[in-house]
Amino acid sequence: MAVVLAHPELTYLAAYLGRLRNWDERSAVRMQVRGGVVGLYGSLPMEALALVVVPLAQSAAGTDLDGFDRTVSAGRLRDVIGNPGDDATAVRELRIPDEIAGPASLADLPPRSGWYPGESALARDVSEVLATLPLAEPVRDTGLVVAYHSACSMQHGQKITRQPKELLAKAGFVVREPREGHLCCGSAGTYNILQPEISAKLRDRKVNNIEATGAEIVATGNIGCITQIASAAKMPVVHTVQLLDWAYGGEKPAEAAGAAAITST
């Protein structure tokens, strides 16, 4: 059995599995695949559990892996990954080691009904909620050109791709999508700390694609992406909700001071 992962996820897993092995050479991880996402539960000292969730590469999404569930040696899985390399855009097949018994804690968790408590079904991104509401017409006439960056957490993890763009367009913004929108901006949780050089390459590639759209401002739904892209972009970067609030009568985002003016209707 194998899963296909992109370079940022492979590097992140390599660091995570390496720490588990350093704590205890006998450490095990339980790997599950559901909805195009890989979840790994690692058994730490004192029977504590640590969860890592990463998206499958696009080429692997939608395959017959859904429902995969296996407990393996953290050390052996780390050896299978080997050296992730320096190509930030690489995608690689990762063969999963044979199953081992593992500690009882991994057999109990995560619950087979899902990775999260039952209440998690009620949790939604703000764009999902707004898309269900009968919003009035925006109170400002705007033709501002917005580059929408789809965060990995949203497009790969939560499977939210349509709602933010439709909301921005309905609010009067001209929405443009950068090339290679599926690629990470390099933030990826702690990836920009663990792998700063590769993270910077991903960031610069993302910023170049964004600036090529000719947009005046960038909108995204993830604070990590905002911080990462803003560190190199020549245009302001804001949360999608800030632009929506602005168009519907709220205050102009401070970050958008240099963007073209939006006039009241």
Backbone as CSV, one residue per row, in Angstrom:
resi,resn,N_x,N_y,N_z,CA_x,CA_y,CA_z,C_x,C_y,C_z
1,MET,0.846,-1.187,0.000,0.000,0.000,0.000,0.884,1.241,0.000
2,ALA,0.462,2.289,-0.733,1.257,3.510,-0.818,0.347,4.720,-0.851
3,VAL,0.867,5.844,-0.394,0.183,7.128,-0.509,1.103,8.073,-1.267
4,VAL,0.520,9.061,-1.916,1.294,10.032,-2.678,1.235,11.371,-1.954
5,LEU,2.405,11.890,-1.590,2.485,13.134,-0.839,3.412,14.117,-1.532
6,ALA,3.127,15.395,-1.357,3.976,16.443,-1.896,5.142,16.698,-0.945
7,HIS,6.147,17.421,-1.437,7.381,17.632,-0.683,7.167,18.283,0.693
8,PRO,6.355,19.342,0.820,6.194,19.941,2.152,5.661,18.958,3.181
9,GLU,4.698,18.122,2.758,4.118,17.156,3.689,5.127,16.068,4.050
10,LEU,5.908,15.626,3.063,6.938,14.616,3.340,7.965,15.139,4.339
11,THR,8.401,16.382,4.156,9.398,16.968,5.054,8.843,17.116,6.459
12,TYR,7.587,17.538,6.545,6.944,17.704,7.849,6.821,16.369,8.569
13,LEU,6.382,15.332,7.832,6.248,14.008,8.432,7.601,13.450,8.851
14,ALA,8.633,13.715,8.053,9.969,13.223,8.393,10.422,13.788,9.739
15,ALA,10.188,15.087,9.962,10.568,15.710,11.228,9.751,15.143,12.385
16,TYR,8.448,14.969,12.164,7.552,14.443,13.197,7.939,13.014,13.577
17,LEU,8.139,12.165,12.574,8.484,10.765,12.836,9.866,10.644,13.466
18,GLY,10.782,11.524,13.068,12.114,11.505,13.658,12.079,11.793,15.150
19,ARG,11.217,12.736,15.538,11.086,13.052,16.968,10.491,11.873,17.740
20,LEU,9.499,11.230,17.149,8.918,10.065,17.810,9.977,8.986,18.033
21,ARG,10.782,8.736,17.006,11.809,7.703,17.131,12.866,8.088,18.159
22,ASN,13.176,9.374,18.250,14.164,9.816,19.232,13.656,9.634,20.652
23,TRP,12.344,9.850,20.857,11.769,9.633,22.178,11.795,8.156,22.550
24,ASP,11.475,7.306,21.591,11.418,5.872,21.856,11.516,5.144,20.517
25,GLU,12.532,4.307,20.376,12.730,3.579,19.125,11.559,2.653,18.814
26,ARG,10.761,2.347,19.840,9.615,1.456,19.640,8.334,2.220,19.283
27,SER,8.421,3.541,19.134,7.227,4.350,18.865,6.483,3.861,17.627
28,ALA,5.164,3.950,17.714,4.315,3.530,16.603,3.395,4.677,16.216
29,VAL,2.939,4.657,14.993,1.945,5.629,14.534,0.799,4.876,13.873
30,ARG,-0.384,5.397,14.067,-1.552,4.847,13.395,-1.927,5.789,12.257
31,MET,-1.973,5.250,11.074,-2.230,6.053,9.876,-3.606,5.715,9.321
32,GLN,-4.384,6.771,9.067,-5.691,6.616,8.447,-5.806,7.585,7.270
33,VAL,-6.549,7.184,6.247,-6.810,8.045,5.105,-8.312,8.203,4.963
34,ARG,-8.762,9.438,4.966,-10.185,9.723,4.806,-10.358,11.019,4.029
35,GLY,-11.149,10.951,2.964,-11.467,12.151,2.211,-10.267,12.870,1.641
36,GLY,-9.245,12.129,1.203,-8.075,12.754,0.603,-7.109,13.347,1.602
37,VAL,-7.259,13.016,2.888,-6.388,13.539,3.938,-5.817,12.379,4.739
38,VAL,-4.537,12.479,5.087,-3.863,11.460,5.894,-3.789,11.948,7.332
39,GLY,-4.231,11.126,8.265,-4.098,11.436,9.680,-3.166,10.437,10.336
40,LEU,-2.188,10.916,11.099,-1.256,10.045,11.819,-1.329,10.346,13.304
41,TYR,-1.610,9.320,14.097,-1.591,9.428,15.541,-0.324,8.749,16.037
42,GLY,0.498,9.508,16.768,1.733,8.952,17.297,1.644,8.777,18.795
43,SER,2.151,7.667,19.296,2.142,7.395,20.725,3.407,7.977,21.350
44,LEU,3.229,8.937,22.246,4.346,9.594,22.907,4.535,9.007,24.304
45,PRO,5.613,9.415,25.004,5.785,8.961,26.387,4.571,9.308,27.234
46,MET,4.342,8.544,28.251,3.210,8.709,29.179,1.871,8.510,28.476
47,GLU,1.899,7.736,27.379,0.679,7.364,26.671,-0.084,8.560,26.097
48,ALA,0.598,9.711,25.955,-0.050,10.848,25.308,-0.082,10.607,23.808
49,LEU,-1.010,11.268,23.136,-1.146,11.099,21.694,-0.912,12.422,20.984
50,ALA,-0.274,12.370,19.842,-0.058,13.563,19.028,-0.601,13.291,17.635
51,LEU,-1.352,14.245,17.091,-1.986,14.078,15.782,-1.340,14.974,14.754
52,VAL,-1.074,14.415,13.588,-0.607,15.179,12.437,-1.565,14.877,11.289
53,VAL,-2.055,15.895,10.620,-2.961,15.726,9.487,-2.371,16.445,8.283
54,VAL,-2.199,15.741,7.167,-1.661,16.344,5.948,-2.496,15.899,4.752
55,PRO,-2.616,16.754,3.733,-3.384,16.372,2.545,-2.594,15.454,1.633
56,LEU,-3.270,14.532,0.989,-2.649,13.756,-0.067,-2.364,14.674,-1.240
57,ALA,-1.373,14.333,-2.055,-1.139,15.075,-3.284,-2.357,14.915,-4.183
58,GLN,-2.564,15.863,-5.065,-3.759,15.848,-5.898,-3.895,14.550,-6.695
59,SER,-2.758,14.007,-7.131,-2.812,12.805,-7.961,-3.349,11.599,-7.204
60,ALA,-3.339,11.682,-5.839,-3.797,10.540,-5.055,-5.206,10.724,-4.529
61,ALA,-5.709,11.945,-4.570,-7.039,12.200,-4.036,-8.092,11.460,-4.858
62,GLY,-9.091,10.968,-4.176,-10.181,10.299,-4.871,-9.891,8.866,-5.258
63,THR,-8.781,8.292,-4.802,-8.481,6.900,-5.103,-9.186,6.009,-4.092
64,ASP,-8.848,4.715,-4.124,-9.503,3.764,-3.239,-8.843,3.688,-1.867
65,LEU,-8.045,4.695,-1.493,-7.373,4.685,-0.202,-8.303,5.058,0.944
66,ASP,-9.449,5.642,0.632,-10.342,6.096,1.689,-10.725,4.923,2.594
67,GLY,-10.516,5.112,3.883,-10.790,4.045,4.836,-9.551,3.262,5.231
68,PHE,-8.411,3.562,4.615,-7.155,2.892,4.967,-6.842,3.139,6.440
69,ASP,-6.405,2.100,7.156,-6.152,2.195,8.593,-5.073,1.173,8.947
70,ARG,-3.894,1.665,9.356,-2.798,0.747,9.680,-1.902,1.364,10.751
71,THR,-1.462,0.543,11.698,-0.497,0.954,12.714,0.884,0.438,12.313
72,VAL,1.862,1.351,12.234,3.197,0.982,11.759,4.253,1.559,12.687
73,SER,5.476,1.083,12.512,6.611,1.594,13.266,6.959,3.003,12.774
74,ALA,7.060,3.952,13.704,7.423,5.325,13.342,8.818,5.356,12.714
75,GLY,9.740,4.558,13.269,11.095,4.525,12.739,11.157,3.977,11.322
76,ARG,10.423,2.906,11.063,10.428,2.318,9.718,9.796,3.251,8.705
77,LEU,8.722,3.943,9.111,8.090,4.896,8.203,9.032,6.065,7.929
78,ARG,9.776,6.481,8.952,10.764,7.556,8.744,11.844,7.097,7.772
79,ASP,12.272,5.860,7.867,13.284,5.336,6.953,12.764,5.273,5.520
80,VAL,11.485,4.952,5.364,10.890,4.890,4.031,10.915,6.271,3.367
81,ILE,10.650,7.314,4.166,10.681,8.679,3.618,12.090,9.039,3.180
82,GLY,13.081,8.659,3.974,14.461,8.962,3.628,14.701,10.458,3.591
83,ASN,15.464,10.912,2.603,15.746,12.332,2.430,14.703,12.934,1.490
84,PRO,13.853,13.832,1.977,12.817,14.410,1.111,13.370,15.200,-0.063
85,GLY,14.657,15.616,0.018,15.260,16.376,-1.076,14.955,17.854,-0.987
86,ASP,15.386,18.595,-2.008,15.246,20.049,-1.996,14.231,20.579,-2.996
87,ASP,13.639,19.696,-3.797,12.669,20.144,-4.797,11.316,20.374,-4.126
88,ALA,10.985,21.656,-3.901,9.776,21.991,-3.163,8.501,21.619,-3.902
89,THR,8.600,21.320,-5.191,7.403,20.987,-5.969,7.282,19.485,-6.240
90,ALA,8.201,18.713,-5.681,8.212,17.275,-5.956,7.023,16.570,-5.308
91,VAL,6.562,15.532,-5.969,5.501,14.668,-5.444,6.029,13.242,-5.476
92,ARG,5.851,12.501,-4.373,6.465,11.179,-4.301,5.527,10.150,-3.690
93,GLU,5.652,8.923,-4.170,4.883,7.818,-3.619,5.592,7.285,-2.381
94,LEU,4.830,7.140,-1.311,5.384,6.673,-0.043,4.775,5.323,0.295
95,ARG,5.604,4.279,0.287,5.123,2.933,0.578,5.023,2.744,2.087
96,ILE,3.875,2.253,2.531,3.608,2.108,3.961,4.135,0.773,4.454
97,PRO,4.905,0.778,5.571,5.437,-0.483,6.111,4.326,-1.421,6.576
98,ASP,4.728,-2.664,6.860,3.781,-3.657,7.349,3.219,-3.251,8.707
99,GLU,2.051,-3.763,9.000,1.381,-3.409,10.250,2.057,-4.090,11.440
100,ILE,2.054,-3.359,12.576,2.539,-3.918,13.840,1.414,-3.787,14.863
101,ALA,1.588,-4.415,16.021,0.535,-4.390,17.039,0.344,-3.000,17.613
102,GLY,1.428,-2.356,18.035,1.318,-1.023,18.599,0.703,-1.035,19.985
103,PRO,0.763,0.112,20.698,0.203,0.186,22.050,-1.316,0.219,22.023
104,ALA,-1.920,-0.134,23.153,-3.385,-0.172,23.244,-4.005,1.197,22.991
105,SER,-3.279,2.276,23.335,-3.832,3.623,23.166,-4.130,3.919,21.700
106,LEU,-3.306,3.396,20.793,-3.537,3.643,19.371,-4.711,2.829,18.850
107,ALA,-5.002,1.705,19.512,-6.147,0.899,19.085,-7.459,1.594,19.460
108,ASP,-7.421,2.381,20.550,-8.628,3.063,21.006,-8.867,4.375,20.272
109,LEU,-7.801,5.051,19.875,-7.931,6.352,19.236,-7.181,6.366,17.912
110,PRO,-7.657,7.104,16.931,-8.859,7.935,16.966,-10.112,7.068,16.874
111,PRO,-11.257,7.583,17.301,-12.490,6.790,17.206,-12.790,6.434,15.763
112,ARG,-13.248,5.250,15.537,-13.503,4.807,14.167,-14.603,5.623,13.490
113,SER,-15.418,6.316,14.276,-16.471,7.134,13.687,-15.953,8.444,13.134
114,GLY,-14.710,8.816,13.467,-14.163,10.068,12.956,-12.992,10.541,13.782
115,TRP,-12.256,11.479,13.247,-11.084,11.991,13.951,-11.427,13.034,14.996
116,TYR,-12.609,13.583,14.934,-12.960,14.689,15.804,-14.186,14.348,16.634
117,PRO,-14.414,15.087,17.735,-15.636,14.882,18.516,-16.865,15.136,17.658
118,GLY,-18.001,14.612,18.089,-19.210,14.754,17.294,-19.581,16.190,16.997
119,GLU,-19.225,17.113,17.917,-19.580,18.506,17.722,-18.839,19.125,16.549
120,SER,-17.763,18.503,16.065,-16.980,19.099,14.984,-17.792,19.208,13.705
121,ALA,-18.837,18.399,13.577,-19.666,18.488,12.380,-20.370,19.832,12.292
122,LEU,-20.486,20.513,13.452,-21.139,21.817,13.470,-20.177,22.945,13.139
123,ALA,-18.884,22.675,13.135,-17.890,23.712,12.881,-17.703,23.904,11.382
124,ARG,-17.799,25.164,10.949,-17.643,25.474,9.540,-16.810,26.731,9.374
125,ASP,-16.184,26.883,8.217,-15.463,28.104,7.913,-16.472,29.230,7.734
126,VAL,-16.046,30.454,8.025,-16.957,31.584,7.929,-17.498,31.757,6.510
127,SER,-16.701,31.414,5.498,-17.179,31.549,4.119,-18.315,30.568,3.827
128,GLU,-18.282,29.381,4.459,-19.364,28.425,4.287,-20.662,28.954,4.890
129,VAL,-20.543,29.617,6.037,-21.726,30.172,6.690,-22.292,31.330,5.875
130,LEU,-21.423,32.259,5.459,-21.884,33.425,4.708,-22.553,33.021,3.400
131,ALA,-22.062,31.944,2.793,-22.618,31.500,1.511,-24.051,31.025,1.647
132,THR,-24.487,30.708,2.857,-25.861,30.245,3.072,-26.814,31.379,3.433
133,LEU,-26.274,32.586,3.649,-27.091,33.706,4.097,-27.570,34.556,2.918
134,PRO,-28.772,35.116,3.025,-29.288,35.998,1.968,-28.695,37.399,2.104
135,LEU,-27.461,37.572,1.697,-26.785,38.861,1.852,-27.424,39.922,0.958
136,ALA,-27.522,41.135,1.489,-28.047,42.258,0.705,-26.990,42.698,-0.312
137,GLU,-27.345,43.648,-1.141,-26.386,44.185,-2.094,-25.313,44.969,-1.346
138,PRO,-24.076,44.934,-1.804,-23.019,45.704,-1.143,-23.326,47.198,-1.192
139,VAL,-22.883,47.930,-0.180,-23.164,49.365,-0.109,-22.079,50.194,-0.764
140,ARG,-21.026,49.549,-1.228,-19.957,50.263,-1.920,-19.796,49.711,-3.330
141,ASP,-19.588,50.623,-4.248,-19.368,50.262,-5.641,-17.880,49.993,-5.819
142,THR,-17.512,48.742,-6.034,-16.100,48.384,-6.084,-15.744,47.634,-7.348
143,GLY,-14.628,48.037,-7.912,-14.087,47.308,-9.047,-12.684,46.836,-8.735
144,LEU,-12.377,46.768,-7.452,-11.035,46.394,-7.020,-10.693,44.983,-7.486
145,VAL,-9.512,44.818,-8.058,-9.073,43.516,-8.548,-8.374,42.768,-7.416
146,VAL,-8.901,41.594,-7.091,-8.416,40.813,-5.953,-7.848,39.488,-6.440
147,ALA,-6.642,39.168,-5.992,-6.076,37.835,-6.239,-6.465,36.961,-5.045
148,TYR,-7.201,35.891,-5.303,-7.605,35.013,-4.205,-6.636,33.848,-4.095
149,HIS,-5.992,33.738,-2.936,-5.101,32.615,-2.646,-5.860,31.594,-1.818
150,SER,-6.003,30.390,-2.336,-6.710,29.328,-1.635,-5.738,28.598,-0.714
151,ALA,-5.929,28.767,0.588,-5.043,28.145,1.571,-5.150,26.627,1.514
152,CYS,-4.042,25.937,1.770,-4.045,24.471,1.766,-5.038,23.921,2.783
153,SER,-5.127,24.585,3.938,-6.036,24.115,4.980,-7.476,24.123,4.507
154,MET,-7.791,25.048,3.589,-9.160,25.156,3.100,-9.394,24.276,1.880
155,GLN,-8.545,24.405,0.856,-8.823,23.667,-0.382,-8.509,22.187,-0.272
156,HIS,-7.488,21.820,0.476,-7.129,20.403,0.607,-7.757,19.758,1.838
157,GLY,-7.709,20.472,2.968,-8.228,19.900,4.203,-9.738,19.987,4.316
158,GLN,-10.287,21.208,4.209,-11.725,21.402,4.377,-12.514,21.274,3.072
159,LYS,-11.800,21.201,1.946,-12.441,21.079,0.629,-13.314,22.300,0.313
160,ILE,-12.849,23.475,0.738,-13.566,24.721,0.457,-12.832,25.454,-0.655
161,THR,-13.424,25.551,-1.809,-12.776,26.222,-2.940,-13.671,27.264,-3.598
162,ARG,-14.942,27.035,-3.601,-15.873,27.868,-4.372,-16.397,29.074,-3.598
163,GLN,-16.783,28.885,-2.338,-17.511,29.912,-1.597,-16.771,31.244,-1.455
164,PRO,-15.476,31.259,-1.060,-14.810,32.555,-0.892,-14.773,33.382,-2.180
165,LYS,-14.509,32.718,-3.300,-14.452,33.447,-4.575,-15.821,33.972,-4.972
166,GLU,-16.854,33.179,-4.772,-18.206,33.620,-5.123,-18.659,34.776,-4.241
167,LEU,-18.298,34.738,-2.962,-18.659,35.824,-2.057,-17.972,37.125,-2.452
168,LEU,-16.700,37.039,-2.802,-15.968,38.235,-3.222,-16.553,38.811,-4.505
169,ALA,-16.869,37.945,-5.450,-17.447,38.408,-6.713,-18.812,39.051,-6.487
170,LYS,-19.624,38.447,-5.622,-20.942,38.995,-5.328,-20.824,40.359,-4.656
171,ALA,-19.739,40.561,-3.909,-19.518,41.834,-3.227,-18.965,42.905,-4.167
172,GLY,-18.729,42.543,-5.421,-18.291,43.529,-6.405,-16.820,43.518,-6.739
173,PHE,-16.074,42.597,-6.168,-14.651,42.525,-6.464,-14.417,41.725,-7.746
174,VAL,-13.374,42.085,-8.466,-12.962,41.322,-9.639,-11.950,40.286,-9.158
175,VAL,-12.336,39.027,-9.166,-11.513,37.968,-8.575,-10.646,37.302,-9.635
176,ARG,-9.358,37.208,-9.344,-8.426,36.521,-10.226,-7.704,35.432,-9.440
177,GLU,-7.530,34.287,-10.080,-6.855,33.162,-9.442,-5.444,33.016,-9.998
178,PRO,-4.440,32.975,-9.135,-3.056,32.810,-9.593,-2.829,31.429,-10.202
179,ARG,-1.825,31.333,-11.036,-1.409,30.020,-11.547,-0.907,29.157,-10.391
180,GLU,-0.960,27.846,-10.574,-0.472,26.871,-9.592,-1.133,27.091,-8.227
181,GLY,-2.431,27.337,-8.269,-3.150,27.608,-7.038,-3.144,26.459,-6.053
182,HIS,-2.855,25.244,-6.532,-2.844,24.083,-5.640,-1.581,24.007,-4.794
183,LEU,-0.550,24.775,-5.159,0.712,24.690,-4.434,0.675,25.502,-3.139
184,CYS,1.404,25.022,-2.150,1.503,25.679,-0.855,2.311,26.973,-0.984
185,CYS,1.990,27.961,-0.122,2.755,29.212,-0.115,4.031,29.071,0.698
186,GLY,4.200,27.937,1.383,5.418,27.700,2.152,5.264,27.901,3.644
187,SER,4.098,28.376,4.085,3.891,28.559,5.522,3.695,27.203,6.186
188,ALA,2.614,26.529,5.827,2.376,25.126,6.219,2.623,24.858,7.691
189,GLY,1.953,25.606,8.544,2.109,25.392,9.980,3.493,25.805,10.451
190,THR,4.320,24.838,10.829,5.692,25.131,11.281,6.722,24.886,10.183
191,TYR,6.270,24.641,8.965,7.207,24.325,7.883,8.175,25.474,7.624
192,ASN,7.669,26.726,7.730,8.547,27.875,7.481,9.589,28.041,8.578
193,ILE,9.393,27.351,9.700,10.389,27.366,10.775,11.353,26.188,10.636
194,LEU,10.804,25.014,10.320,11.628,23.812,10.197,12.448,23.797,8.911
195,GLN,11.890,24.370,7.841,12.552,24.356,6.544,12.497,25.769,5.928
196,PRO,13.191,26.739,6.514,13.054,28.129,6.069,13.486,28.372,4.626
197,GLU,14.539,27.687,4.165,15.023,27.931,2.800,14.014,27.440,1.764
198,ILE,13.509,26.228,1.945,12.531,25.686,1.006,11.227,26.472,1.115
199,SER,10.868,26.855,2.339,9.667,27.653,2.542,9.751,28.967,1.783
200,ALA,10.927,29.589,1.795,11.103,30.864,1.089,10.971,30.683,-0.422
201,LYS,11.452,29.547,-0.942,11.323,29.280,-2.374,9.861,29.132,-2.769
202,LEU,9.100,28.416,-1.941,7.675,28.264,-2.200,6.962,29.611,-2.114
203,ARG,7.332,30.402,-1.127,6.722,31.730,-0.970,6.976,32.608,-2.198
204,ASP,8.229,32.643,-2.636,8.571,33.493,-3.784,7.847,33.028,-5.044
205,ARG,7.731,31.727,-5.205,7.014,31.201,-6.368,5.539,31.590,-6.309
206,LYS,4.966,31.501,-5.110,3.571,31.880,-4.932,3.367,33.363,-5.191
207,VAL,4.252,34.204,-4.642,4.126,35.650,-4.808,4.274,36.050,-6.274
208,ASN,5.196,35.421,-6.989,5.357,35.719,-8.418,4.079,35.413,-9.191
209,ASN,3.444,34.288,-8.879,2.187,33.928,-9.551,1.065,34.894,-9.191
210,ILE,1.049,35.330,-7.942,0.019,36.278,-7.516,0.199,37.623,-8.215
211,GLU,1.428,38.113,-8.233,1.680,39.415,-8.842,1.450,39.394,-10.348
212,ALA,1.583,38.230,-10.952,1.347,38.105,-12.393,-0.123,38.307,-12.759
213,THR,-1.018,38.216,-11.780,-2.440,38.415,-12.058,-2.775,39.888,-12.293
214,GLY,-1.893,40.786,-11.857,-2.175,42.207,-11.973,-3.140,42.719,-10.927
215,ALA,-3.396,41.924,-9.908,-4.333,42.313,-8.848,-3.754,43.440,-7.994
216,GLU,-4.650,44.134,-7.298,-4.245,45.235,-6.433,-4.137,44.821,-4.971
217,ILE,-4.725,43.666,-4.634,-4.735,43.207,-3.256,-4.921,41.691,-3.252
218,VAL,-4.464,41.043,-2.195,-4.581,39.591,-2.068,-5.542,39.263,-0.938
219,ALA,-6.417,38.308,-1.179,-7.332,37.831,-0.137,-7.105,36.342,0.071
220,THR,-7.115,35.932,1.338,-6.991,34.520,1.668,-7.654,34.283,3.016
221,GLY,-7.870,33.025,3.378,-8.600,32.713,4.595,-7.781,32.078,5.691
222,ASN,-6.451,32.246,5.654,-5.590,31.584,6.632,-4.526,32.568,7.109
223,ILE,-4.405,32.742,8.425,-3.469,33.721,8.977,-2.021,33.369,8.647
224,GLY,-1.714,32.069,8.576,-0.353,31.669,8.210,-0.013,32.102,6.801
225,CYS,-0.955,31.922,5.878,-0.749,32.349,4.491,-0.615,33.859,4.405
226,ILE,-1.437,34.587,5.171,-1.373,36.051,5.158,0.023,36.518,5.560
227,THR,0.528,35.970,6.663,1.845,36.370,7.163,2.944,36.000,6.175
228,GLN,2.875,34.801,5.619,3.901,34.312,4.702,3.946,35.135,3.423
229,ILE,2.791,35.336,2.789,2.745,36.051,1.512,3.077,37.528,1.703
230,ALA,2.579,38.126,2.798,2.824,39.546,3.049,4.295,39.853,3.272
231,SER,5.069,38.845,3.657,6.495,39.082,3.907,7.283,39.325,2.626
232,ALA,6.663,39.061,1.459,7.392,39.250,0.196,6.574,39.967,-0.870
233,ALA,5.266,40.033,-0.719,4.420,40.626,-1.754,4.511,42.150,-1.755
234,LYS,4.354,42.743,-2.931,4.376,44.197,-3.071,2.992,44.807,-2.865
235,MET,1.995,43.973,-2.753,0.615,44.435,-2.577,0.110,44.003,-1.211
236,PRO,-0.915,44.654,-0.669,-1.442,44.266,0.643,-2.097,42.889,0.612
237,VAL,-2.047,42.204,1.757,-2.641,40.879,1.904,-3.596,40.926,3.090
238,VAL,-4.847,40.552,2.869,-5.861,40.628,3.932,-6.678,39.349,3.974
239,HIS,-7.429,39.196,5.049,-8.365,38.072,5.151,-9.579,38.366,4.272
240,THR,-10.120,37.333,3.679,-11.286,37.485,2.806,-12.409,38.252,3.489
241,VAL,-12.646,37.971,4.769,-13.741,38.612,5.497,-13.511,40.120,5.635
242,GLN,-12.260,40.561,5.687,-11.998,41.992,5.770,-12.515,42.728,4.533
243,LEU,-12.336,42.131,3.371,-12.826,42.752,2.141,-14.343,42.716,2.082
244,LEU,-14.923,41.603,2.507,-16.386,41.513,2.504,-16.993,42.546,3.453
245,ASP,-16.418,42.672,4.628,-16.899,43.652,5.595,-16.798,45.062,5.026
246,TRP,-15.708,45.354,4.353,-15.486,46.664,3.738,-16.566,46.958,2.692
247,ALA,-16.822,46.002,1.819,-17.801,46.198,0.747,-19.212,46.375,1.276
248,TYR,-19.500,45.764,2.432,-20.853,45.841,2.980,-21.002,46.921,4.049
249,GLY,-20.053,47.858,4.087,-20.214,49.017,4.953,-19.250,49.122,6.102
250,GLY,-18.388,48.133,6.293,-17.424,48.185,7.389,-16.248,49.078,7.069
251,GLU,-15.292,49.105,7.995,-14.123,49.953,7.820,-13.160,49.374,6.778
252,LYS,-12.458,50.275,6.119,-11.447,49.865,5.158,-10.279,49.232,5.905
253,PRO,-9.826,48.047,5.494,-8.691,47.413,6.173,-7.460,48.322,6.125
254,ALA,-6.774,48.441,7.246,-5.585,49.290,7.290,-4.542,48.837,6.280
255,GLU,-4.492,47.518,6.056,-3.503,46.992,5.119,-3.786,47.424,3.685
256,ALA,-5.036,47.822,3.403,-5.447,48.157,2.044,-5.299,49.639,1.742
257,ALA,-4.554,50.346,2.552,-4.429,51.799,2.365,-3.898,52.160,0.986
258,GLY,-3.039,51.309,0.432,-2.438,51.617,-0.860,-3.239,51.098,-2.045
259,ALA,-4.298,50.365,-1.783,-5.105,49.836,-2.865,-6.002,50.925,-3.431
260,ALA,-6.557,50.666,-4.628,-7.430,51.640,-5.257,-8.642,51.926,-4.386
261,ALA,-9.140,53.129,-4.481,-10.244,53.545,-3.612,-11.540,52.851,-3.981
262,ILE,-12.358,52.583,-2.980,-13.705,52.085,-3.202,-14.653,53.215,-2.834
263,THR,-15.503,53.606,-3.738,-16.384,54.754,-3.511,-17.746,54.308,-3.036
264,SER,-18.367,55.102,-2.212,-19.695,54.766,-1.691,-20.740,54.975,-2.756
265,THR,-21.749,54.132,-2.734,-22.842,54.276,-3.676,-23.955,55.077,-3.027
